[in-house]
């Protein structure tokens, strides 16, 4: 899926943050990237919920 290790991807993401980024900013960014990667993994594995089903769940 990815050619870089998780550590390498984390370091790259942190290096892209502005110099005045807080520790909270860094944690937020890493959590966001982890969620995106998990979503992509689920999508590739076919672990999806149809749009209409999600609408039903949110409106219930």
PyMOL Python script that loads the backbone (N, CA, C, O; Angstrom):
from pymol import cmd

cmd.read_pdbstr("""\
ATOM      1  N   UNK A   1       0.827  -1.192   0.000  1.00  0.00           N
ATOM      2  CA  UNK A   1       0.000   0.000   0.000  1.00  0.00           C
ATOM      3  C   UNK A   1       0.867   1.249   0.000  1.00  0.00           C
ATOM      4  O   UNK A   1       0.688   2.122  -0.850  1.00  0.00           O
ATOM      5  N   UNK A   2       1.812   1.353   0.947  1.00  0.00           N
ATOM      6  CA  UNK A   2       2.688   2.514   1.030  1.00  0.00           C
ATOM      7  C   UNK A   2       4.131   2.047   0.955  1.00  0.00           C
ATOM      8  O   UNK A   2       4.484   0.995   1.488  1.00  0.00           O
ATOM      9  N   UNK A   3       4.967   2.844   0.286  1.00  0.00           N
ATOM     10  CA  UNK A   3       6.362   2.461   0.178  1.00  0.00           C
ATOM     11  C   UNK A   3       7.177   2.895   1.397  1.00  0.00           C
ATOM     12  O   UNK A   3       8.266   2.369   1.629  1.00  0.00           O
ATOM     13  N   UNK A   4       6.667   3.839   2.171  1.00  0.00           N
ATOM     14  CA  UNK A   4       7.381   4.303   3.360  1.00  0.00           C
ATOM     15  C   UNK A   4       6.794   3.665   4.616  1.00  0.00           C
ATOM     16  O   UNK A   4       5.628   3.273   4.647  1.00  0.00           O
ATOM     17  N   UNK A   5       7.619   3.573   5.637  1.00  0.00           N
ATOM     18  CA  UNK A   5       7.134   3.048   6.916  1.00  0.00           C
ATOM     19  C   UNK A   5       6.226   4.081   7.574  1.00  0.00           C
ATOM     20  O   UNK A   5       6.221   5.253   7.196  1.00  0.00           O
ATOM     21  N   UNK A   6       5.469   3.634   8.551  1.00  0.00           N
ATOM     22  CA  UNK A   6       4.609   4.552   9.298  1.00  0.00           C
ATOM     23  C   UNK A   6       5.415   5.659   9.949  1.00  0.00           C
ATOM     24  O   UNK A   6       4.995   6.816   9.961  1.00  0.00           O
ATOM     25  N   UNK A   7       6.556   5.313  10.482  1.00  0.00           N
ATOM     26  CA  UNK A   7       7.414   6.308  11.120  1.00  0.00           C
ATOM     27  C   UNK A   7       7.869   7.354  10.111  1.00  0.00           C
ATOM     28  O   UNK A   7       7.851   8.550  10.403  1.00  0.00           O
ATOM     29  N   UNK A   8       8.275   6.914   8.932  1.00  0.00           N
ATOM     30  CA  UNK A   8       8.734   7.843   7.899  1.00  0.00           C
ATOM     31  C   UNK A   8       7.597   8.765   7.456  1.00  0.00           C
ATOM     32  O   UNK A   8       7.809   9.965   7.281  1.00  0.00           O
ATOM     33  N   UNK A   9       6.394   8.217   7.273  1.00  0.00           N
ATOM     34  CA  UNK A   9       5.246   9.050   6.871  1.00  0.00           C
ATOM     35  C   UNK A   9       4.914  10.065   7.963  1.00  0.00           C
ATOM     36  O   UNK A   9       4.573  11.209   7.664  1.00  0.00           O
ATOM     37  N   UNK A  10       5.013   9.648   9.232  1.00  0.00           N
ATOM     38  CA  UNK A  10       4.754  10.559  10.352  1.00  0.00           C
ATOM     39  C   UNK A  10       5.779  11.684  10.367  1.00  0.00           C
ATOM     40  O   UNK A  10       5.424  12.852  10.530  1.00  0.00           O
ATOM     41  N   UNK A  11       7.036  11.338  10.200  1.00  0.00           N
ATOM     42  CA  UNK A  11       8.084  12.358  10.199  1.00  0.00           C
ATOM     43  C   UNK A  11       7.893  13.355   9.058  1.00  0.00           C
ATOM     44  O   UNK A  11       8.069  14.558   9.246  1.00  0.00           O
ATOM     45  N   UNK A  12       7.533  12.855   7.883  1.00  0.00           N
ATOM     46  CA  UNK A  12       7.293  13.743   6.736  1.00  0.00           C
ATOM     47  C   UNK A  12       6.127  14.688   7.019  1.00  0.00           C
ATOM     48  O   UNK A  12       6.195  15.875   6.699  1.00  0.00           O
ATOM     49  N   UNK A  13       5.067  14.165   7.615  1.00  0.00           N
ATOM     50  CA  UNK A  13       3.903  15.000   7.931  1.00  0.00           C
ATOM     51  C   UNK A  13       4.265  16.064   8.953  1.00  0.00           C
ATOM     52  O   UNK A  13       3.830  17.209   8.834  1.00  0.00           O
ATOM     53  N   UNK A  14       5.051  15.705   9.951  1.00  0.00           N
ATOM     54  CA  UNK A  14       5.442  16.655  10.985  1.00  0.00           C
ATOM     55  C   UNK A  14       6.377  17.732  10.429  1.00  0.00           C
ATOM     56  O   UNK A  14       6.301  18.892  10.836  1.00  0.00           O
ATOM     57  N   UNK A  15       7.243  17.356   9.514  1.00  0.00           N
ATOM     58  CA  UNK A  15       8.158  18.325   8.914  1.00  0.00           C
ATOM     59  C   UNK A  15       7.418  19.362   8.078  1.00  0.00           C
ATOM     60  O   UNK A  15       7.909  20.476   7.895  1.00  0.00           O
ATOM     61  N   UNK A  16       6.248  19.006   7.575  1.00  0.00           N
ATOM     62  CA  UNK A  16       5.465  19.928   6.743  1.00  0.00           C
ATOM     63  C   UNK A  16       4.671  20.935   7.576  1.00  0.00           C
ATOM     64  O   UNK A  16       4.149  21.908   7.032  1.00  0.00           O
ATOM     65  N   UNK A  17       4.577  20.712   8.881  1.00  0.00           N
ATOM     66  CA  UNK A  17       3.867  21.653   9.741  1.00  0.00           C
ATOM     67  C   UNK A  17       4.665  22.953   9.849  1.00  0.00           C
ATOM     68  O   UNK A  17       5.891  22.939   9.741  1.00  0.00           O
ATOM     69  N   UNK A  18       3.975  24.076  10.062  1.00  0.00           N
ATOM     70  CA  UNK A  18       4.706  25.340  10.240  1.00  0.00           C
ATOM     71  C   UNK A  18       5.551  25.297  11.509  1.00  0.00           C
ATOM     72  O   UNK A  18       5.279  24.527  12.429  1.00  0.00           O
ATOM     73  N   UNK A  19       6.571  26.133  11.537  1.00  0.00           N
ATOM     74  CA  UNK A  19       7.488  26.164  12.678  1.00  0.00           C
ATOM     75  C   UNK A  19       6.798  26.482  13.996  1.00  0.00           C
ATOM     76  O   UNK A  19       7.262  26.064  15.056  1.00  0.00           O
ATOM     77  N   UNK A  20       5.696  27.215  13.939  1.00  0.00           N
ATOM     78  CA  UNK A  20       5.001  27.587  15.174  1.00  0.00           C
ATOM     79  C   UNK A  20       3.874  26.615  15.547  1.00  0.00           C
ATOM     80  O   UNK A  20       3.044  26.920  16.402  1.00  0.00           O
ATOM     81  N   UNK A  21       3.852  25.445  14.902  1.00  0.00           N
ATOM     82  CA  UNK A  21       2.822  24.450  15.206  1.00  0.00           C
ATOM     83  C   UNK A  21       2.983  23.950  16.637  1.00  0.00           C
ATOM     84  O   UNK A  21       4.098  23.791  17.134  1.00  0.00           O
ATOM     85  N   UNK A  22       1.860  23.710  17.284  1.00  0.00           N
ATOM     86  CA  UNK A  22       1.872  23.205  18.655  1.00  0.00           C
ATOM     87  C   UNK A  22       1.914  21.678  18.648  1.00  0.00           C
ATOM     88  O   UNK A  22       1.739  21.040  17.610  1.00  0.00           O
ATOM     89  N   UNK A  23       2.147  21.119  19.812  1.00  0.00           N
ATOM     90  CA  UNK A  23       2.106  19.668  19.952  1.00  0.00           C
ATOM     91  C   UNK A  23       0.703  19.162  19.599  1.00  0.00           C
ATOM     92  O   UNK A  23       0.551  18.106  18.984  1.00  0.00           O
ATOM     93  N   UNK A  24      -0.305  19.917  19.991  1.00  0.00           N
ATOM     94  CA  UNK A  24      -1.688  19.546  19.654  1.00  0.00           C
ATOM     95  C   UNK A  24      -1.899  19.537  18.137  1.00  0.00           C
ATOM     96  O   UNK A  24      -2.578  18.651  17.617  1.00  0.00           O
ATOM     97  N   UNK A  25      -1.327  20.507  17.426  1.00  0.00           N
ATOM     98  CA  UNK A  25      -1.417  20.538  15.962  1.00  0.00           C
ATOM     99  C   UNK A  25      -0.808  19.267  15.365  1.00  0.00           C
ATOM    100  O   UNK A  25      -1.368  18.670  14.446  1.00  0.00           O
ATOM    101  N   UNK A  26       0.342  18.868  15.900  1.00  0.00           N
ATOM    102  CA  UNK A  26       1.030  17.683  15.404  1.00  0.00           C
ATOM    103  C   UNK A  26       0.199  16.423  15.644  1.00  0.00           C
ATOM    104  O   UNK A  26       0.074  15.577  14.758  1.00  0.00           O
ATOM    105  N   UNK A  27      -0.358  16.304  16.825  1.00  0.00           N
ATOM    106  CA  UNK A  27      -1.179  15.136  17.158  1.00  0.00           C
ATOM    107  C   UNK A  27      -2.415  15.096  16.269  1.00  0.00           C
ATOM    108  O   UNK A  27      -2.791  14.039  15.761  1.00  0.00           O
ATOM    109  N   UNK A  28      -3.044  16.251  16.084  1.00  0.00           N
ATOM    110  CA  UNK A  28      -4.230  16.342  15.228  1.00  0.00           C
ATOM    111  C   UNK A  28      -3.911  15.875  13.815  1.00  0.00           C
ATOM    112  O   UNK A  28      -4.678  15.119  13.219  1.00  0.00           O
ATOM    113  N   UNK A  29      -2.781  16.324  13.281  1.00  0.00           N
ATOM    114  CA  UNK A  29      -2.381  15.964  11.920  1.00  0.00           C
ATOM    115  C   UNK A  29      -2.137  14.466  11.808  1.00  0.00           C
ATOM    116  O   UNK A  29      -2.585  13.831  10.853  1.00  0.00           O
ATOM    117  N   UNK A  30      -1.432  13.902  12.776  1.00  0.00           N
ATOM    118  CA  UNK A  30      -1.149  12.471  12.725  1.00  0.00           C
ATOM    119  C   UNK A  30      -2.415  11.631  12.862  1.00  0.00           C
ATOM    120  O   UNK A  30      -2.552  10.602  12.201  1.00  0.00           O
ATOM    121  N   UNK A  31      -3.337  12.062  13.713  1.00  0.00           N
ATOM    122  CA  UNK A  31      -4.617  11.348  13.856  1.00  0.00           C
ATOM    123  C   UNK A  31      -5.407  11.412  12.556  1.00  0.00           C
ATOM    124  O   UNK A  31      -5.994  10.418  12.128  1.00  0.00           O
ATOM    125  N   UNK A  32      -5.418  12.587  11.929  1.00  0.00           N
ATOM    126  CA  UNK A  32      -6.122  12.747  10.655  1.00  0.00           C
ATOM    127  C   UNK A  32      -5.541  11.797   9.609  1.00  0.00           C
ATOM    128  O   UNK A  32      -6.286  11.093   8.928  1.00  0.00           O
ATOM    129  N   UNK A  33      -4.227  11.778   9.482  1.00  0.00           N
ATOM    130  CA  UNK A  33      -3.594  10.907   8.491  1.00  0.00           C
ATOM    131  C   UNK A  33      -3.869   9.432   8.779  1.00  0.00           C
ATOM    132  O   UNK A  33      -4.081   8.652   7.851  1.00  0.00           O
ATOM    133  N   UNK A  34      -3.867   9.046  10.049  1.00  0.00           N
ATOM    134  CA  UNK A  34      -4.156   7.659  10.417  1.00  0.00           C
ATOM    135  C   UNK A  34      -5.584   7.286  10.013  1.00  0.00           C
ATOM    136  O   UNK A  34      -5.826   6.186   9.516  1.00  0.00           O
ATOM    137  N   UNK A  35      -6.523   8.205  10.228  1.00  0.00           N
ATOM    138  CA  UNK A  35      -7.922   7.935   9.870  1.00  0.00           C
ATOM    139  C   UNK A  35      -8.078   7.819   8.349  1.00  0.00           C
ATOM    140  O   UNK A  35      -8.812   6.959   7.864  1.00  0.00           O
ATOM    141  N   UNK A  36      -7.389   8.682   7.602  1.00  0.00           N
ATOM    142  CA  UNK A  36      -7.451   8.613   6.141  1.00  0.00           C
ATOM    143  C   UNK A  36      -6.883   7.283   5.656  1.00  0.00           C
ATOM    144  O   UNK A  36      -7.478   6.627   4.801  1.00  0.00           O
ATOM    145  N   UNK A  37      -5.740   6.886   6.195  1.00  0.00           N
ATOM    146  CA  UNK A  37      -5.145   5.613   5.790  1.00  0.00           C
ATOM    147  C   UNK A  37      -6.056   4.439   6.114  1.00  0.00           C
ATOM    148  O   UNK A  37      -6.176   3.507   5.318  1.00  0.00           O
ATOM    149  N   UNK A  38      -6.697   4.477   7.273  1.00  0.00           N
ATOM    150  CA  UNK A  38      -7.625   3.395   7.637  1.00  0.00           C
ATOM    151  C   UNK A  38      -8.817   3.383   6.699  1.00  0.00           C
ATOM    152  O   UNK A  38      -9.271   2.313   6.293  1.00  0.00           O
ATOM    153  N   UNK A  39      -9.326   4.537   6.353  1.00  0.00           N
ATOM    154  CA  UNK A  39     -10.439   4.607   5.406  1.00  0.00           C
ATOM    155  C   UNK A  39     -10.065   4.051   4.041  1.00  0.00           C
ATOM    156  O   UNK A  39     -10.855   3.342   3.418  1.00  0.00           O
ATOM    157  N   UNK A  40      -8.875   4.367   3.580  1.00  0.00           N
ATOM    158  CA  UNK A  40      -8.405   3.824   2.302  1.00  0.00           C
ATOM    159  C   UNK A  40      -8.255   2.307   2.372  1.00  0.00           C
ATOM    160  O   UNK A  40      -8.599   1.592   1.431  1.00  0.00           O
ATOM    161  N   UNK A  41      -7.730   1.825   3.512  1.00  0.00           N
ATOM    162  CA  UNK A  41      -7.588   0.378   3.679  1.00  0.00           C
ATOM    163  C   UNK A  41      -8.952  -0.306   3.633  1.00  0.00           C
ATOM    164  O   UNK A  41      -9.121  -1.332   2.974  1.00  0.00           O
ATOM    165  N   UNK A  42      -9.930   0.278   4.345  1.00  0.00           N
ATOM    166  CA  UNK A  42     -11.270  -0.294   4.362  1.00  0.00           C
ATOM    167  C   UNK A  42     -11.884  -0.285   2.972  1.00  0.00           C
ATOM    168  O   UNK A  42     -12.534  -1.250   2.571  1.00  0.00           O
ATOM    169  N   UNK A  43     -11.684   0.791   2.244  1.00  0.00           N
ATOM    170  CA  UNK A  43     -12.212   0.892   0.893  1.00  0.00           C
ATOM    171  C   UNK A  43     -11.601  -0.176  -0.011  1.00  0.00           C
ATOM    172  O   UNK A  43     -12.311  -0.848  -0.758  1.00  0.00           O
ATOM    173  N   UNK A  44     -10.278  -0.325   0.065  1.00  0.00           N
ATOM    174  CA  UNK A  44      -9.592  -1.327  -0.751  1.00  0.00           C
ATOM    175  C   UNK A  44     -10.029  -2.744  -0.394  1.00  0.00           C
ATOM    176  O   UNK A  44     -10.015  -3.632  -1.246  1.00  0.00           O
ATOM    177  N   UNK A  45     -10.420  -2.961   0.872  1.00  0.00           N
ATOM    178  CA  UNK A  45     -10.863  -4.284   1.323  1.00  0.00           C
ATOM    179  C   UNK A  45     -12.352  -4.506   1.064  1.00  0.00           C
ATOM    180  O   UNK A  45     -12.891  -5.569   1.373  1.00  0.00           O
ATOM    181  N   UNK A  46     -13.008  -3.499   0.496  1.00  0.00           N
ATOM    182  CA  UNK A  46     -14.437  -3.638   0.212  1.00  0.00           C
ATOM    183  C   UNK A  46     -15.320  -3.485   1.440  1.00  0.00           C
ATOM    184  O   UNK A  46     -16.485  -3.880   1.419  1.00  0.00           O
ATOM    185  N   UNK A  47     -14.782  -2.923   2.499  1.00  0.00           N
ATOM    186  CA  UNK A  47     -15.526  -2.739   3.743  1.00  0.00           C
ATOM    187  C   UNK A  47     -16.260  -1.401   3.707  1.00  0.00           C
ATOM    188  O   UNK A  47     -15.948  -0.488   4.471  1.00  0.00           O
ATOM    189  N   UNK A  48     -17.232  -1.301   2.817  1.00  0.00           N
ATOM    190  CA  UNK A  48     -17.936  -0.042   2.604  1.00  0.00           C
ATOM    191  C   UNK A  48     -19.401  -0.152   3.005  1.00  0.00           C
ATOM    192  O   UNK A  48     -19.972  -1.243   3.011  1.00  0.00           O
ATOM    193  N   UNK A  49     -19.995   0.969   3.334  1.00  0.00           N
ATOM    194  CA  UNK A  49     -21.428   1.043   3.609  1.00  0.00           C
ATOM    195  C   UNK A  49     -22.026   1.932   2.519  1.00  0.00           C
ATOM    196  O   UNK A  49     -21.559   3.051   2.305  1.00  0.00           O
ATOM    197  N   UNK A  50     -23.055   1.437   1.830  1.00  0.00           N
ATOM    198  CA  UNK A  50     -23.657   2.241   0.768  1.00  0.00           C
ATOM    199  C   UNK A  50     -24.185   3.584   1.300  1.00  0.00           C
ATOM    200  O   UNK A  50     -24.602   3.683   2.454  1.00  0.00           O
ATOM    201  N   UNK A  51     -24.161   4.589   0.458  1.00  0.00           N
ATOM    202  CA  UNK A  51     -24.577   5.938   0.817  1.00  0.00           C
ATOM    203  C   UNK A  51     -26.000   5.949   1.390  1.00  0.00           C
ATOM    204  O   UNK A  51     -26.248   6.589   2.413  1.00  0.00           O
ATOM    205  N   UNK A  52     -26.914   5.261   0.753  1.00  0.00           N
ATOM    206  CA  UNK A  52     -28.304   5.238   1.212  1.00  0.00           C
ATOM    207  C   UNK A  52     -28.418   4.634   2.614  1.00  0.00           C
ATOM    208  O   UNK A  52     -29.231   5.085   3.421  1.00  0.00           O
ATOM    209  N   UNK A  53     -27.601   3.612   2.904  1.00  0.00           N
ATOM    210  CA  UNK A  53     -27.617   2.999   4.235  1.00  0.00           C
ATOM    211  C   UNK A  53     -27.112   3.997   5.284  1.00  0.00           C
ATOM    212  O   UNK A  53     -27.658   4.066   6.386  1.00  0.00           O
ATOM    213  N   UNK A  54     -26.098   4.749   4.954  1.00  0.00           N
ATOM    214  CA  UNK A  54     -25.576   5.754   5.888  1.00  0.00           C
ATOM    215  C   UNK A  54     -26.625   6.832   6.148  1.00  0.00           C
ATOM    216  O   UNK A  54     -26.783   7.277   7.285  1.00  0.00           O
ATOM    217  N   UNK A  55     -27.335   7.251   5.122  1.00  0.00           N
ATOM    218  CA  UNK A  55     -28.388   8.251   5.309  1.00  0.00           C
ATOM    219  C   UNK A  55     -29.444   7.726   6.266  1.00  0.00           C
ATOM    220  O   UNK A  55     -29.910   8.460   7.136  1.00  0.00           O
ATOM    221  N   UNK A  56     -29.824   6.468   6.116  1.00  0.00           N
ATOM    222  CA  UNK A  56     -30.823   5.854   6.991  1.00  0.00           C
ATOM    223  C   UNK A  56     -30.314   5.832   8.441  1.00  0.00           C
ATOM    224  O   UNK A  56     -31.069   6.128   9.367  1.00  0.00           O
ATOM    225  N   UNK A  57     -29.052   5.487   8.634  1.00  0.00           N
ATOM    226  CA  UNK A  57     -28.485   5.408   9.973  1.00  0.00           C
ATOM    227  C   UNK A  57     -28.449   6.792  10.641  1.00  0.00           C
ATOM    228  O   UNK A  57     -28.738   6.917  11.831  1.00  0.00           O
ATOM    229  N   UNK A  58     -28.098   7.811   9.881  1.00  0.00           N
ATOM    230  CA  UNK A  58     -28.021   9.163  10.453  1.00  0.00           C
ATOM    231  C   UNK A  58     -29.389   9.768  10.718  1.00  0.00           C
ATOM    232  O   UNK A  58     -29.541  10.588  11.623  1.00  0.00           O
ATOM    233  N   UNK A  59     -30.376   9.372   9.943  1.00  0.00           N
ATOM    234  CA  UNK A  59     -31.714   9.940  10.105  1.00  0.00           C
ATOM    235  C   UNK A  59     -32.566   9.144  11.087  1.00  0.00           C
ATOM    236  O   UNK A  59     -33.669   9.562  11.440  1.00  0.00           O
ATOM    237  N   UNK A  60     -32.055   8.004  11.526  1.00  0.00           N
ATOM    238  CA  UNK A  60     -32.830   7.155  12.454  1.00  0.00           C
ATOM    239  C   UNK A  60     -32.798   7.704  13.862  1.00  0.00           C
ATOM    240  O   UNK A  60     -33.394   7.120  14.767  1.00  0.00           O
TER     241      UNK A  60
END
""", "prot")
cmd.dss("prot")
cmd.show_as("cartoon", "prot")
cmd.util.cbc("prot")
cmd.orient("prot")
